Amino acid sequence: MYNSKLLSKREYERNNAATRDERMAWWREARFGMFVHYGIYSYIGRNEWVMALENFEIDEYEQYADGFQVREGVAREWAALAKEAGMKYMVLTTRHHDGFSLWDSKINPYNSVNRGPKRDIVREFVDACREFGLKIGFYSSLMDWRHPDSFLAGCDSEARRRFSGYIMELNRELMANYGKIDILWYDIAYPMESWEGWNSLELNQMVRGLQPHIIINNRCRLEEDFGTPEGSIRPTDRDWEACMTFNGISWGYVDSEQAMPYSYNAQRIVHMLNSVTGNNGNLLLNIGPTPDGSVPEEAVEPLKQVGRWLKENGNAVYGNERRIAPQYGLHGIHGVSAGYSRGNALYVWNWIWPAGGVFTLGGIISKVKAVRLVKDNSLVDFEQKGHRVFLKNLPEKAPDEVLGITVIALEFDERPRHDRATNYPQLHGGESLNDRK
């Protein structure tokens, strides 16, 4: 399958490294995106893996394809909500592991144009993203429960050749037919255990030949541009993105009434944004649309609330400047807050506003120049004594009226130095930090 023009792995990775900062610049600024898991499994409503987990026969599962009816205009509703929520990009499951393509595929007739809604849902998604100024991401499964060669490919070279060719052509259609695409988000590189088994080097060079500015995740068994820890926040030393369900149960739609108690409220979403962005990552937060494509009701109001909060506090979230957490973690500035430094500022996100308006920050080694509320840039009175900063004349209630999460920025003449509990050398390997200048 390899041809004479194929770059070696070393050459390919060197070329990618040379252009990565330019290609990743918008993504590092964005920090917040929407994942959309949508397909036949949404109609069934029992998890996106329902076909495999309930051991459906293939023809039994396929009977649901014609019941999968997508209401007109739902992609615009997804994009409108993402925009209102302060998200900057979207990623759609163009084809999940059940093998059903949401576009007019010539290589895979099992698709949404021939069955179900009889429409190209990917086209509608792309058009909606462009209308609302959102970057466009395509999720593309490397696994296919329906394809006869999918699992044989791990032990049969001819099956591997046929199946990898099939995956190649599916992705060629996605990359060639929809204009500029910003993200290719692979998933589930089974059963092959190496990039060689997937022909990932050839596959991704084809992708980049058609989409030279695209960024690609690391699930094709090549490192590519960014990592994708799933279901938890696990920072890495490279670009990374935490992908999270909305309820901790399912990526695809499940009954809204029953899912509601498990679902995130706006405060928990902002808390995740702090944990992710404070460690130089992105948050890709999922919605699982209902059978007809509507946004599930439990997600709508929390996302709108987050958007209202970000309109006032977005300076603490967006941007590609490197963030540095205190030595002892994000709780290391104040017990009911979390923080990190960025440039010459220290951002403190307050989860619990202290009673009586008394607010003391410890471990601030550098000299503070000014303190401001991020929401309106208004100055906060303060006094600094040693490594303690006392914020004064504060209101009884949190100044943030949207979620009660107030962000305060301490400004310095240089990148601030900060630590935890500097009066207590027990926390610093016996070293006394109280005399640091």
N, C-alpha and C positions, 0 to 999 in steps of 0.2 A: 504493500500500500504506500510505502514511502517513495517519493520521487527525488530526482536529482537536485531539485531546487530547495528541498527541505533543509532548514537550518539545523545544526546540531543543537542539543539541549543547552550546551554552554553558550553558543552564539545567540540562541533564542532568548535565554534569560538575561544575557548581557544587553541585548537590544531593549528588552522590557524595562530593565533597571534604568537605562538611560532616559526613558520617556515617562517613567512612573510618576515622578513628582508633578509633571505637567498634566498627565491624564487623571491623577487622583486629586488635583487641587480643589475641584468643586465638591467632591465627596467629603474631603476633610473639613470643608467649610460647612457642609450641610448638617451633619450630626444626627439627623432624625428622618426616618423614612417609614413608609407603609408597605407591609407585606400583604398580599391578597392570595389566599388559598381558595380556589374556586374550581369546581368541576362536578362530575356526576356524583361524587361522594357527598356533595352539598345537598343534592336532592334526597339522598338516603338519610343523611343527618346523623351518622353514628361514627364520626371520625374519618379522616382522609385515608386511613389505611383499612377501611372496612372490607374492601375486596379480599385482601390477604388475611386479615385477622379473623374473618368469619368464613374463610375457605370457600368463597363463592366459586362455582364453576364459571368459566369465562363467558359462555353463552348466557348463563343466568344473570351475570352482572350486566352484560351488554343490553339486556332488556330495559334497563333503567335509562339508557341513553336518550330514548325518545321522550321520556318524561322530564328530562332535563331542559326546562324552558326558561330562557333568560329574558327578563323584562327589558324593553327598550329603555335606553338611557342610563342603565345602572353604572356603566363605567364612568360617566360624567359625575354621578353621585359619589362614587369612590374618590375620584380626583378632587371634587369640590370639598369633600370632608378632609382629605389629606392636606389640602391647601389651608383650610380654615384651622386645622390642628397645628399648623406651623411645620409640617413635614415638607421636605424638599425633593423627595424622590419616591418612586413606587416600584415594586417588583411583583409581577403577576406570574402565577403558575401556568405557564403556557401549555404544559403537558406534565401531569403528575405521574406517579408510578403505575397507575391503572392504564396508561397508554392512550388516553383520549386527548387528542389535540384540540385546542381552542382556536385553531386557525384553519384556513383553507389549504390544507396540506395535500400536495400531490403524491407524496411518498407514503402518507398514512391516511387512507380513506376513512378511518375511524376518527371522525372529527366533527366539530360543531357546525360545519357547513352542510355536511351530508346527513347528520343526525340532530336530534334535539331542536335547538333554536333555529337551525339553518342559517346561521350568521357567523361572521368572522369576529369573534370576541376579542382577539388580540388586536385587530385593526381598531375596534372601538376603544380599547384601552389606550393604544398609542395616540389616537386622536384626542382623547380626553386629557392625557398627560400633557400633550403639547398645548392644548387650549388653556390649561391652568398653570403652565410654566413649570411643570415638574419633570425632573429627569426620569428616563425610562429604563426599567430593568426587566429582563426576561429570566424567569426561573425555568430551568431545563433539566428534567430528570435524566440520569444516565441509566436508570433501571426501567424495565417495562415488563410488568407481570403478564401481559397479553402476548408478547412477541415470542414465537417458538424457540428462537435462538438465545433469548436473554440469559437464562441460567446455564444452558449448554456452553455458552461462550467461555466459561471458566475452565472447561476441560476439553473442548473440541476446537481445533484451530480453524476449521472451515466455518463453524458456527460463529466463532469470534470475528472472523473476517466479514461475514454477512451482517452481524449485529453492529459492529463498529461502523460499518458503512452506512447502515440505517441511521444510526445516531448522527453521523456526519451530515447526512443529507437533510435530516430534520433541522439541525442547527443552521445549515446553509440557507434553508428557506427563511428561517427567522431573521438571519442576519442580512439577507439580500432583498427582502420584500417590504420593509417597513421604514425605510429611511434610517437616520442616525439613531442608534441604540446605545445607551450609556453603560449598562451593566449586563453581564451574562452571569447568572447565578446557578451554577451546577448543584445537583444534589445526588446522593447515594451512588457511589462508584462501586457497586457490587455487580457481578461477583469477582471481577478482576481486582487484583491486589496491588497493581503498579500502574504507573502512567504508560509504560510500554504496552501493557495489556489493553488499555483503552485507546491506544494510538493518540493520546492526548496532545502530544507534540504536533502531530499533523493536524488534528482537529482544531487546536487553538491558533495555529498559524493560518488556517483557512478563515477562522473567525476574525482574526486581526487584519487579514488581507482585505476583508469586506468592511470592517469597522475599526480603523486604525486608532481611534481614540477610546475604545471600549476598555472597561476594567472588568476583570474576571476574578471570581473567588477561588478558593483553594480546594474545592471538593472533586476535582478531576484527577487527584493524586499528583498534581504539580502545584508548587507553592503559589504561583501567580501573584495577584496584587493585594489580596486581603484575606484574613482569616474569618471564620464564621462560627464562633462558639454558639451552641444552641441550647435554649432553655435556661441559661444561667449567664451571669456576667463574669467572664474569665479574661481579664486583660492579658495582652501579650506585648512583646517588644516591637511588633510590626503593626501595620494597619489592621484593625479588627472591627468586627460588627457583631454585637449581640442580637441574635434573632429570637424573638419571644412571642409566644402565643398570647392571646388576650385573657386566657382563663386558666392556664396551666393544665388543661385537659386535652384540648384538640386544636389542630390548626384549621381543620374544616369545620363547617357549621354543625353545632349541636343545639338542642332546644334552648332558646333564649331565657325562658322563665327559670329553667333549672340551672343554666350556666351563670345567671346573674350573681348569685352569692359568691362565686369563685372568681369573678371578673375584676379587673383593675378599676379602681377609681382614679380620678385625675391626680390626686396627691401621690399615689403609688407610681404612676407613670412619670411624674416629675422626679420622684425619688430615684427611679431607674435612670432617667436622663442625667442626674447628678453623678451617679455611680459610673455610668458609661463615659460621659464626656470628661469627667474628672480624671479618667485614666486613658484619655486620648482615643476613645473609640466612638462608634456610632451605634444608635439603637434602631433596629428594624422591627417595628411592632406590627403584629399580624391582626387582620380581621378575617373572619370566615363568613363570607356573605351567605344569606339565606338561600333556599332553593331557587328563588326567582332573581337573586342577585342583590337584593337590598342589603344595606349595612345592618347587621344585627343591632337591635335596639340598645343592648347593654353597652355597646361601644360608642354610640353617637354622642351622648352628652359629655362623658369623660373626655373624649377627644376635643370637643368644642371648648371645654373648660381649659384644657391644656393650651389650646391655641390662644385663648384670651390671655392666659398667664404669660405665654411666650411673647406676645406683642409688647408686654411691659418689661420682661426679664430676659429676652432673647440674647442680649449681650453676654449673659453668663453661660450660654449654651453654644451658639453658633461661633464659627471661626476656627482657623487651623493652627493658631498659636499653641505651642506645647504647654500642657498643664502639668503641674508638679504637685502631688499630694504631700501633706505633712509626713514626716518620717514614720509616724505611728498610725497612719491610715487617715481616712477622710473624717473620722470623728476626733481628730487630734487637736482641734482648735477650741471647740466648745462642746460640752456634753450633749446638747440638744441641737447641734448644727453639724454641717459637713462643709468642707472647704478644700480649695486648691489655689495655687498661685498660677497666674497667666500673665506673661509680660511683667510689668511693674505693679501689678495689682494682686491682692489676695481676696478671692471671692468666698463669702461665707453664706451658705444657704441655711436658713433657720427653719427647722421643722416645728419646733415648739417655742413660741414666743414667751420669754421669761416674765413671770408675774411682777407687777410693780415697775416695769420698764427698766429693771436693773440688768445690765448686760456687760459681762466681763470676758475678755478674750485673753487667754494665756499663751505663753510660748512665742510671742511676737518679738523676735530678736532685732529686726531692723526698725529704724525710726519711721513712724507713720507720718505722712505728709497731709493726708486728708481722708475722710470717711464719707461715703455717699450711699444713698439708696439707689440700687440699679434701676428700679422702676421709673424714677423721674429725675435721677441725677442730683437730687437735693442733698445738701450737706447735713451730716450728723455731728453733733457736738461730741468731743472725745477728750480724754486725758490719758497720756501714756506715762506709766511709772515702771521703770525697768522693763521687764518682759510682759507686763500686763497693760492692756488697753481697756479703759473704762468708757463705754458709750453712755452719753448723758442725755437727759431731757427727752427720753423716748416715750412714745405713746403707750397707753396701757394695753392696747391690742395691736396685733401685727399690722403694720402699714399695708401689707398686700391684701386687697379686698377681694381678690379672685379665689385664691386657694388658701390664704393664710400662710403661704410660704414666701417669706421676705428674704431677698438677697441683698447683702451689704458688701460693698467693695472698699477695701482699705488700699489706699494709694501710697506708693513709695517712689523714691528717686531712682531706684534700681530694683532688680528682681529681689523680692523679699526673702529673708531667711526666717524660718519658723520651725518650732519643735513643740513637743508636748511636755507640760508640767515641769518646766525648767528648774523649779525649786526642789525637785525630788530626784536626786541622782540614782535612786534605785531603778528608775525607768530608763537609765542611760548608761548601763554597764558600770555604774559607780562613778562616772565622770560628773562633776558639778558643772552645770551649764549656766549658772546664775550670773557669772561675770563675763559672759560673752558680750562682745560689742558689735 
